[in-house]
Amino acid sequence: MLFRIKFISDEVEGFIREVLIDSEATFLQLNDIVLKSCNYPDDQMTSFYICNEEWERGMQITREDMGTTNVDEDVLIMEKTRLSEFLEDEGQNLQFVFDPFSDRVFYMTVKEAVLGKQLSEAEIVRSVGKPPRQIEELDFSLPTGKGDFSIEDADEDDIFAGEAGFNDDELDIDGFEISDSSELL
């Protein structure tokens, strides 16, 4: 059996890809054709989620076992998991996480199940629009709201008390309990 799988992005209007893949292919093979269809390098920890009709995530199928899941949970690895184990009918939904740092995904749907046919290698059957960037640039700068403000330009009051400053007279100590530290030991 073959699956025709369509995927879209909620970030780029007009982006559509469809692939044709054998039901006995692995999720790693589906991963590879998705990356190829978007000209993405194969250098990220991508993963798939099996989703229900409302796109709520269920079982995760990941690139590698990173050892971060519960001992009781099964870890499904793309290379060892066949599509036929989770995909059965038209309308089955999946999410493909292509940017693991920002949890950005493609929304995938099995559009057609073609009985009685086989395919040795997955094919891209439809390619419309430009894909989103694979990895969003992460901004590690601190928001300051002061234009070109930098930590080197700040005095101690700015750093620890904010722009408005701190006034000792405004402190209401009635709500604080002071205890002897020896009682805590």
N, CA, C and O of each residue as an XYZ file, in Angstrom:
740
protein
N       0.847     -1.172      0.000
C       0.000      0.000      0.000
C       0.895      1.238      0.000
O       1.993      1.234      0.558
N       0.400      2.289     -0.636
C       1.098      3.571     -0.673
C       0.287      4.615      0.088
O      -0.940      4.549      0.154
N       1.000      5.572      0.656
C       0.360      6.721      1.278
C       0.760      7.977      0.516
O       1.936      8.202      0.227
N      -0.247      8.794      0.197
C       0.025     10.136     -0.327
C      -0.204     11.074      0.851
O      -1.321     11.210      1.350
N       0.885     11.723      1.286
C       0.847     12.558      2.480
C       1.084     14.007      2.083
O       2.074     14.342      1.433
N       0.151     14.850      2.490
C       0.240     16.293      2.226
C       0.668     16.989      3.501
O       0.223     16.634      4.592
N       1.544     17.991      3.360
C       1.889     18.786      4.532
C       1.985     20.255      4.194
O       2.350     20.651      3.087
N       1.637     21.052      5.204
C       1.601     22.510      5.076
C       2.277     23.134      6.298
O       2.603     22.454      7.271
N       2.474     24.440      6.211
C       3.032     25.203      7.323
C       2.041     26.306      7.678
O       1.423     26.892      6.789
N       1.887     26.590      8.953
C       1.033     27.707      9.350
C       1.798     29.028      9.301
O       1.246     30.076      9.636
N       3.071     28.985      8.884
C       3.897     30.186      8.821
C       3.964     30.804      7.430
O       4.148     32.014      7.294
N       3.815     29.976      6.397
C       3.997     30.447      5.028
C       2.748     30.116      4.208
O       2.424     28.950      3.984
N       2.066     31.157      3.773
C       0.870     30.965      2.966
C       1.267     30.423      1.595
O       2.232     30.890      0.991
N       0.529     29.454      1.119
C       0.776     28.902     -0.202
C       1.812     27.791     -0.242
O       2.098     27.257     -1.313
N       2.377     27.435      0.898
C       3.359     26.342      0.952
C       2.621     25.017      1.069
O       1.857     24.800      2.010
N       2.856     24.137      0.109
C       2.257     22.798      0.117
C       3.284     21.819     -0.432
O       3.967     22.102     -1.416
N       3.383     20.678      0.212
C       4.175     19.568     -0.307
C       3.331     18.314     -0.187
O       2.562     18.146      0.759
N       3.494     17.435     -1.173
C       2.882     16.111     -1.106
C       3.929     15.092     -1.487
O       4.686     15.271     -2.441
N       3.955     14.010     -0.716
C       4.887     12.931     -0.999
C       4.109     11.627     -1.119
O       3.042     11.457     -0.531
N       4.668     10.728     -1.887
C       4.122      9.383     -2.047
C       5.149      8.440     -1.453
O       6.321      8.477     -1.828
N       4.716      7.589     -0.523
C       5.652      6.722      0.194
C       4.979      5.391      0.492
O       3.772      5.337      0.729
N       5.754      4.329      0.479
C       5.245      2.986      0.750
C       4.882      2.859      2.224
O       5.563      3.419      3.083
N       3.830      2.138      2.514
C       3.376      1.978      3.895
C       4.376      1.204      4.752
O       4.339      1.304      5.978
N       5.265      0.436      4.127
C       6.271     -0.319      4.874
C       7.565      0.466      5.058
O       8.526     -0.049      5.630
N       7.598      1.701      4.581
C       8.760      2.563      4.802
C       8.821      2.945      6.272
O       7.823      2.854      6.987
N       9.980      3.368      6.712
C      10.139      3.803      8.100
C       9.856      5.303      8.202
O       9.828      6.022      7.203
N       9.649      5.743      9.431
C       9.481      7.174      9.659
C      10.768      7.932      9.316
O      10.717      9.117      8.988
N      11.903      7.266      9.388
C      13.153      7.908      8.982
C      13.130      8.193      7.477
O      13.610      9.240      7.041
N      12.591      7.295      6.699
C      12.472      7.535      5.256
C      11.496      8.676      4.972
O      11.727      9.473      4.063
N      10.415      8.760      5.737
C       9.495      9.887      5.591
C      10.197     11.180      6.000
O      10.053     12.199      5.325
N      10.942     11.151      7.079
C      11.743     12.296      7.519
C      12.661     12.768      6.379
O      12.737     13.962      6.089
N      13.335     11.844      5.756
C      14.296     12.180      4.696
C      13.620     12.838      3.494
O      14.154     13.798      2.939
N      12.457     12.338      3.086
C      11.781     12.912      1.911
C      11.191     14.282      2.254
O      11.145     15.162      1.395
N      10.744     14.472      3.488
C      10.233     15.785      3.903
C      11.367     16.808      3.864
O      11.202     17.895      3.310
N      12.505     16.471      4.443
C      13.655     17.380      4.430
C      14.098     17.675      2.999
O      14.389     18.821      2.656
N      14.147     16.643      2.177
C      14.551     16.816      0.777
C      13.589     17.737      0.030
O      14.018     18.567     -0.772
N      12.295     17.592      0.291
C      11.294     18.398     -0.416
C      11.404     19.885     -0.084
O      10.921     20.736     -0.831
N      12.046     20.188      1.048
C      12.202     21.581      1.485
C      13.639     22.082      1.350
O      13.934     23.227      1.690
N      14.524     21.229      0.857
C      15.955     21.544      0.759
C      16.556     21.887      2.121
O      17.408     22.771      2.220
N      16.118     21.197      3.159
C      16.662     21.380      4.498
C      17.820     20.402      4.692
O      17.765     19.271      4.208
N      18.866     20.832      5.396
C      19.931     19.882      5.746
C      19.416     18.893      6.789
O      18.479     19.187      7.532
N      20.030     17.737      6.831
C      19.629     16.697      7.778
C      20.528     16.787      9.013
O      21.341     15.898      9.269
N      20.370     17.875      9.775
C      21.253     18.086     10.924
C      20.506     18.482     12.194
O      21.109     19.036     13.114
N      19.202     18.209     12.261
C      18.400     18.570     13.430
C      17.748     17.332     14.035
O      17.594     16.306     13.373
N      17.368     17.448     15.307
C      16.664     16.369     16.009
C      15.169     16.459     15.722
O      14.380     16.841     16.586
N      14.803     16.110     14.527
C      13.404     16.156     14.109
C      12.614     15.036     14.790
O      13.180     14.068     15.298
N      11.281     15.199     14.785
C      10.427     14.142     15.323
C       9.028     14.255     14.728
O       8.641     15.293     14.192
N       8.291     13.174     14.837
C       6.900     13.115     14.407
C       6.024     12.917     15.631
O       6.438     12.304     16.616
N       4.806     13.444     15.557
C       3.778     13.163     16.552
C       2.557     12.652     15.810
O       2.136     13.237     14.812
N       1.995     11.568     16.295
C       0.723     11.085     15.779
C      -0.339     11.937     16.455
O      -0.343     12.067     17.679
N      -1.244     12.520     15.668
C      -2.239     13.457     16.205
C      -3.651     12.952     15.960
O      -3.898     12.149     15.060
N      -4.572     13.441     16.781
C      -5.980     13.126     16.561
C      -6.590     14.153     15.599
O      -5.867     14.941     14.989
N      -7.907     14.141     15.468
C      -8.595     15.031     14.524
C      -8.426     16.502     14.876
O      -8.483     17.358     13.993
N      -8.218     16.810     16.157
C      -8.049     18.192     16.610
C      -6.575     18.595     16.677
O      -6.253     19.648     17.228
N      -5.693     17.793     16.137
C      -4.247     18.032     16.092
C      -3.595     17.949     17.466
O      -2.498     18.473     17.660
N      -4.252     17.301     18.422
C      -3.632     17.087     19.719
C      -2.606     15.967     19.584
O      -2.865     14.926     18.981
N      -1.438     16.215     20.161
C      -0.336     15.272     20.031
C      -0.555     14.017     20.856
O      -1.038     14.053     21.988
N      -0.180     12.910     20.239
C      -0.189     11.621     20.920
C       1.224     11.067     20.953
O       2.138     11.708     21.471
N       1.397      9.885     20.404
C       2.685      9.192     20.405
C       3.740      9.985     19.638
O       3.466     10.527     18.567
N       4.947     10.045     20.197
C       6.070     10.710     19.538
C       7.006      9.659     18.946
O       7.287      8.631     19.564
N       7.474      9.941     17.748
C       8.474      9.103     17.096
C       9.656     10.017     16.804
O       9.557     10.948     16.004
N      10.774      9.739     17.463
C      11.894     10.659     17.440
C      13.080     10.105     16.657
O      13.154      8.913     16.358
N      13.978     10.983     16.344
C      15.162     10.624     15.565
C      16.059      9.665     16.340
O      16.520      8.662     15.796
N      16.304      9.979     17.617
C      17.144      9.148     18.471
C      16.592      9.157     19.883
O      15.890     10.088     20.275
N      16.905      8.131     20.640
C      16.532      8.093     22.047
C      17.527      8.942     22.809
O      18.699      8.585     22.927
N      17.052     10.082     23.331
C      17.918     11.004     24.059
C      17.955     10.682     25.547
O      18.650     11.354     26.309
N      17.214      9.660     25.967
C      17.218      9.263     27.364
C      16.516     10.227     28.288
O      16.776     10.226     29.491
N      15.618     11.064     27.749
C      14.950     12.066     28.581
C      13.523     11.676     28.943
O      12.837     12.440     29.622
N      13.061     10.510     28.510
C      11.690     10.105     28.814
C      11.663      9.210     30.051
O      12.692      8.698     30.492
N      10.467      9.037     30.597
C      10.258      8.149     31.733
C      10.656      6.730     31.366
O      10.565      6.340     30.202
N      11.090      5.966     32.335
C      11.453      4.570     32.093
C      10.234      3.785     31.630
O      10.356      2.846     30.844
N       9.049      4.175     32.122
C       7.817      3.472     31.774
C       7.342      3.766     30.351
O       6.563      2.997     29.788
N       7.804      4.866     29.768
C       7.349      5.252     28.438
C       8.166      4.553     27.359
O       9.381      4.391     27.480
N       7.475      4.145     26.306
C       8.166      3.592     25.148
C       8.753      4.733     24.341
O       8.111      5.765     24.150
N       9.969      4.544     23.871
C      10.607      5.513     22.996
C      10.628      4.904     21.605
O      11.249      3.869     21.367
N       9.934      5.571     20.696
C       9.885      5.079     19.332
C      10.910      5.832     18.504
O      10.941      7.063     18.500
N      11.738      5.088     17.810
C      12.810      5.638     16.994
C      12.406      5.524     15.523
O      11.916      4.485     15.081
N      12.622      6.613     14.772
C      12.218      6.654     13.357
C      12.743      5.470     12.561
O      12.013      4.857     11.782
N      13.998      5.159     12.761
C      14.645      4.111     11.963
C      14.013      2.735     12.180
O      14.069      1.877     11.299
N      13.414      2.528     13.348
C      12.863      1.216     13.703
C      11.340      1.162     13.631
O      10.748      0.121     13.917
N      10.702      2.261     13.256
C       9.237      2.315     13.278
C       8.702      2.487     11.861
O       9.046      3.444     11.168
N       7.867      1.561     11.443
C       7.277      1.596     10.096
C       6.010      2.454     10.095
O       5.285      2.519     11.088
N       5.763      3.103      8.971
C       4.556      3.919      8.830
C       3.302      3.097      9.090
O       2.358      3.577      9.718
N       3.293      1.856      8.607
C       2.116      0.992      8.747
C       1.738      0.711     10.201
O       0.615      0.286     10.471
N       2.653      0.941     11.136
C       2.352      0.720     12.547
C       1.412      1.786     13.107
O       0.709      1.536     14.086
N       1.394      2.985     12.488
C       0.587      4.083     13.015
C      -0.346      4.720     11.997
O      -1.329      5.355     12.378
N      -0.061      4.563     10.728
C      -0.906      5.153      9.700
C      -1.774      4.057      9.107
O      -1.275      3.025      8.660
N      -3.080      4.293      9.110
C      -3.999      3.266      8.637
C      -4.884      3.756      7.503
O      -5.067      3.060      6.505
N      -5.429      4.947      7.657
C      -6.444      5.417      6.728
C      -6.173      6.844      6.285
O      -5.317      7.547      6.821
N      -6.938      7.232      5.289
C      -6.942      8.629      4.870
C      -7.445      9.478      6.033
O      -8.292      9.043      6.813
N      -6.923     10.673      6.138
C      -7.339     11.576      7.196
C      -6.494     11.514      8.449
O      -6.662     12.348      9.339
N      -5.589     10.553      8.548
C      -4.706     10.468      9.722
C      -3.815     11.703      9.770
O      -3.212     12.070      8.762
N      -3.727     12.351     10.938
C      -2.939     13.570     11.107
C      -1.633     13.293     11.837
O      -1.557     12.443     12.724
N      -0.610     14.037     11.435
C       0.698     13.993     12.079
C       1.250     15.398     12.160
O       0.839     16.285     11.412
N       2.171     15.591     13.063
C       2.976     16.813     13.077
C       4.423     16.387     12.912
O       4.867     15.400     13.497
N       5.150     17.147     12.104
C       6.574     16.916     11.913
C       7.312     18.117     12.474
O       7.194     19.219     11.939
N       8.071     17.924     13.541
C       8.828     19.003     14.168
C      10.145     19.141     13.413
O      11.028     18.289     13.512
N      10.261     20.241     12.651
C      11.480     20.463     11.871
C      12.420     21.454     12.536
O      13.587     21.543     12.155
N      11.933     22.208     13.529
C      12.753     23.139     14.300
C      12.537     22.803     15.772
O      11.625     23.340     16.400
N      13.366     21.919     16.329
C      13.139     21.470     17.699
C      13.344     22.556     18.748
O      12.795     22.446     19.845
N      14.111     23.595     18.452
C      14.373     24.646     19.434
C      13.153     25.532     19.642
O      12.910     26.003     20.753
N      12.386     25.762     18.586
C      11.200     26.617     18.672
C       9.907     25.826     18.511
O       8.829     26.418     18.450
N       9.995     24.507     18.440
C       8.841     23.617     18.289
C       7.973     24.026     17.104
O       6.749     24.095     17.215
N       8.612     24.295     15.975
C       7.893     24.641     14.743
C       7.638     23.364     13.960
O       8.485     22.473     13.901
N       6.449     23.291     13.356
C       6.007     22.028     12.769
C       5.415     22.207     11.385
O       5.018     23.301     10.982
N       5.371     21.080     10.665
C       4.537     20.933      9.489
C       3.326     20.113      9.923
O       3.450     19.172     10.707
N       2.159     20.479      9.408
C       0.938     19.724      9.657
C       0.751     18.773      8.493
O       0.636     19.198      7.343
N       0.721     17.483      8.796
C       0.683     16.441      7.771
C      -0.626     15.660      7.867
O      -1.136     15.398      8.956
N      -1.154     15.298      6.701
C      -2.375     14.494      6.637
C      -2.221     13.438      5.557
O      -1.746     13.722      4.457
N      -2.625     12.219      5.879
C      -2.667     11.170      4.862
C      -3.865     11.483      3.975
O      -5.010     11.358      4.408
N      -3.606     11.888      2.741
C      -4.677     12.275      1.818
C      -5.235     11.086      1.051
O      -6.389     11.103      0.623
N      -4.407     10.048      0.877
C      -4.864      8.905      0.094
C      -4.068      7.673      0.488
O      -2.863      7.749      0.729
N      -4.753      6.537      0.551
C      -4.111      5.238      0.747
C      -4.392      4.437     -0.516
O      -5.545      4.140     -0.828
N      -3.345      4.092     -1.233
C      -3.478      3.392     -2.512
C      -3.167      1.920     -2.284
O      -2.016      1.546     -2.060
N      -4.200      1.094     -2.343
C      -4.049     -0.343     -2.094
C      -3.414     -1.044     -3.292
O      -3.577     -0.629     -4.439
N      -2.692     -2.111     -2.993
C      -2.163     -2.974     -4.042
C      -0.959     -2.434     -4.793
O      -0.561     -3.025     -5.797
N      -0.375     -1.359     -4.359
C       0.808     -0.809     -5.031
C       1.943     -0.691     -4.036
O       1.731     -0.564     -2.830
N       3.158     -0.737     -4.572
C       4.348     -0.589     -3.747
C       5.285      0.408     -4.401
O       5.206      0.676     -5.600
N       6.171      0.946     -3.584
C       7.125      1.948     -4.072
C       8.444      1.712     -3.349
O       8.484      1.664     -2.119
N       9.519      1.564     -4.109
C      10.813      1.286     -3.472
C      11.432      2.530     -2.848
O      12.172      2.423     -1.870
N      11.143      3.701     -3.393
C      11.702      4.941     -2.874
C      10.623      6.019     -2.881
O       9.856      6.142     -3.837
N      10.577      6.788     -1.815
C       9.575      7.848     -1.691
C       9.771      8.897     -2.780
O      10.885      9.121     -3.253
N       8.663      9.537     -3.171
C       8.696     10.541     -4.230
C       7.991     11.816     -3.776
O       7.016     11.773     -3.025
N       8.502     12.942     -4.245
C       7.826     14.225     -4.058
C       6.890     14.372     -5.248
O       7.349     14.427     -6.389
N       5.584     14.435     -5.002
C       4.627     14.501     -6.108
C       4.013     15.884     -6.290
O       3.382     16.151     -7.313
N       4.192     16.763     -5.309
C       3.685     18.132     -5.431
C       4.548     19.056     -4.585
O       4.840     18.770     -3.424
N       4.948     20.169     -5.190
C       5.788     21.129     -4.491
C       5.357     22.534     -4.893
O       5.627     22.976     -6.010
N       4.685     23.235     -3.978
C       4.180     24.576     -4.241
C       4.674     25.502     -3.137
O       4.571     25.174     -1.955
N       5.201     26.639     -3.513
C       5.612     27.646     -2.546
C       6.966     27.387     -1.930
O       7.546     26.308     -2.056
N       7.442     28.405     -1.265
C       8.735     28.357     -0.602
C       8.550     27.920      0.848
O       7.665     28.436      1.530
N       9.364     26.981      1.337
C       9.212     26.538      2.736
C       9.689     27.603      3.707
O      10.457     28.489      3.332
N       9.239     27.521      4.954
C       9.758     28.440      5.974
C      11.220     28.111      6.257
O      11.688     27.013      5.955
N      11.934     29.070      6.839
C      13.307     28.791      7.262
C      13.274     27.626      8.233
O      12.355     27.507      9.044
N      14.277     26.771      8.149
C      14.258     25.601      9.016
C      14.447     25.970     10.486
O      13.705     25.492     11.343
N      15.422     26.806     10.780
C      15.692     27.172     12.166
C      15.529     28.675     12.300
O      16.182     29.444     11.594
N      14.653     29.090     13.211
C      14.487     30.506     13.500
C      15.686     30.969     14.300
O      16.201     30.245     15.151
N      16.116     32.168     14.022
C      17.216     32.748     14.786
C      16.722     33.013     16.204
O      15.685     33.648     16.397
N      17.454     32.535     17.176
C      17.095     32.756     18.570
C      17.729     34.057     19.040
O      18.902     34.315     18.773
N      16.953     34.871     19.736
C      17.421     36.158     20.228
C      17.729     36.017     21.715
O      16.825     35.877     22.540
N      19.018     36.055     22.043
C      19.431     35.891     23.426
C      19.691     37.225     24.123
O      20.152     37.244     25.265
N      19.404     38.332     23.456
C      19.626     39.629     24.090
C      18.520     39.894     25.105
O      17.412     39.372     24.982
N      18.829     40.700     26.096
C      17.865     41.028     27.133
C      17.033     42.223     26.696
O      17.591     43.258     26.333
N      15.713     42.104     26.723
C      14.889     43.265     26.379
C      15.008     44.319     27.478
O      14.915     44.003     28.664
N      15.213     45.557     27.080
C      15.398     46.603     28.078
C      14.358     47.699     27.960
O      14.027     48.348     28.953
N      13.842     47.914     26.773
C      12.881     48.987     26.570
C      13.530     50.359     26.602
O      12.827     51.369     26.633
N      14.858     50.420     26.595
C      15.564     51.694     26.670
C      16.402     51.951     25.419
O      17.420     52.637     25.502
N      16.014     51.439     24.303
C      16.769     51.692     23.081
C      18.123     51.025     23.105
O      18.210     49.797     23.101
N      19.183     51.816     23.129
C      20.538     51.294     23.083
C      21.130     51.040     24.462
O      22.352     50.993     24.605
N      20.315     50.880     25.449
C      20.762     50.634     26.817
C      21.592     49.357     26.874
O      21.233     48.361     26.245
N      22.676     49.371     27.607
C      23.442     48.147     27.841
C      23.729     48.036     29.326
O      23.681     49.032     30.047
N      24.023     46.846     29.780
C      24.256     46.597     31.193
C      25.466     47.385     31.696
O      25.527     47.755     32.869
N      26.427     47.639     30.806
C      27.612     48.410     31.198
C      27.249     49.862     31.500
O      27.923     50.505     32.305
N      26.191     50.397     30.869
C      25.781     51.784     31.058
C      24.935     51.986     32.316
O      24.682     53.123     32.714
N      24.499     50.899     32.942
C      23.559     50.995     34.053
C      24.288     51.162     35.377
O      25.404     50.676     35.560
N      23.634     51.857     36.290
C      24.172     51.869     37.643
C      23.424     50.810     38.448
O      22.482     50.199     37.943
N      23.828     50.594     39.669
C      23.283     49.514     40.482
C      21.772     49.638     40.670
O      21.073     48.625     40.650
N      21.251     50.847     40.851
C      19.813     51.027     41.045
C      19.033     50.588     39.825
O      17.967     49.988     39.968
N      19.534     50.869     38.613
C      18.838     50.463     37.393
C      18.769     48.955     37.270
O      17.745     48.404     36.865
N      19.837     48.298     37.613
C      19.908     46.851     37.423
C      18.999     46.125     38.398
O      18.269     45.216     38.003
N      19.032     46.516     39.679
C      18.315     45.754     40.687
C      16.931     46.279     41.023
O      16.115     45.536     41.570
N      16.645     47.520     40.716
C      15.364     48.073     41.141
C      14.492     48.508     39.975
O      13.376     48.975     40.204
N      14.938     48.380     38.765
C      14.127     48.787     37.630
C      14.224     50.275     37.410
O      14.949     50.974     38.119
N      13.498     50.758     36.431
C      13.568     52.167     36.060
C      13.057     53.091     37.157
O      13.603     54.175     37.362
N      12.024     52.674     37.855
C      11.392     53.546     38.844
C      12.220     53.669     40.115
O      12.018     54.598     40.897
N      13.133     52.760     40.326
C      13.943     52.811     41.527
C      13.215     52.171     42.691
O      12.105     51.661     42.541
N      13.844     52.202     43.843
C      13.277     51.577     45.029
C      13.380     52.555     46.179
O      14.430     53.157     46.404
N      12.287     52.712     46.906
C      12.247     53.629     48.022
C      12.028     52.812     49.289
O      11.022     52.112     49.406
N      12.967     52.894     50.251
C      12.856     52.146     51.506
C      11.574     52.483     52.259
O      11.034     51.631     52.965
N      11.076     53.720     52.119
C       9.871     54.132     52.836
C       8.629     53.385     52.360
O       7.636     53.326     53.086
N       8.662     52.812     51.153
C       7.504     52.116     50.600
C       7.404     50.671     51.061
O       6.404     50.009     50.783
N       8.409     50.169     51.756
C       8.429     48.787     52.196
C       7.526     48.607     53.411
O       7.703     49.287     54.422
N       6.564     47.698     53.320
C       5.660     47.389     54.427
C       6.115     46.065     55.024
O       5.879     45.012     54.433
N       6.760     46.097     56.177
C       7.316     44.877     56.750
C       6.295     44.062     57.539
O       6.625     42.984     58.034
N       5.060     44.555     57.667
C       4.037     43.813     58.407
C       3.783     42.441     57.797
O       3.453     41.500     58.520
N       3.927     42.312     56.500
C       3.640     41.039     55.835
C       4.813     40.076     55.847
O       4.682     38.953     55.360
N       5.952     40.479     56.385
C       7.136     39.635     56.393
C       7.359     39.054     57.777
O       7.166     39.730     58.787
N       7.766     37.801     57.809
C       8.077     37.155     59.077
C       9.587     37.001     59.157
O      10.212     36.464     58.243
N      10.157     37.464     60.228
C      11.594     37.348     60.417
C      11.822     36.269     61.450
O      11.275     36.322     62.552
N      12.630     35.293     61.093
C      12.873     34.189     62.030
C      14.362     34.034     62.259
O      15.187     34.494     61.469
N      14.679     33.382     63.345
C      16.074     33.086     63.672
C      16.524     31.938     62.767
O      15.867     30.898     62.708
N      17.619     32.121     62.076
C      18.077     31.123     61.101
C      18.422     29.788     61.764
O      18.401     28.754     61.096
N      18.737     29.787     63.062
C      19.071     28.521     63.723
C      17.861     27.614     63.830
O      18.007     26.395     63.922
N      16.646     28.203     63.819
C      15.430     27.397     63.885
C      15.220     26.595     62.607
O      14.554     25.559     62.631
N      15.767     27.050     61.514
C      15.576     26.381     60.232
C      16.462     25.151     60.077
O      16.204     24.310     59.217
N      17.493     25.039     60.893
C      18.456     23.938     60.744
C      18.034     22.709     61.431
O      18.744     21.704     61.391
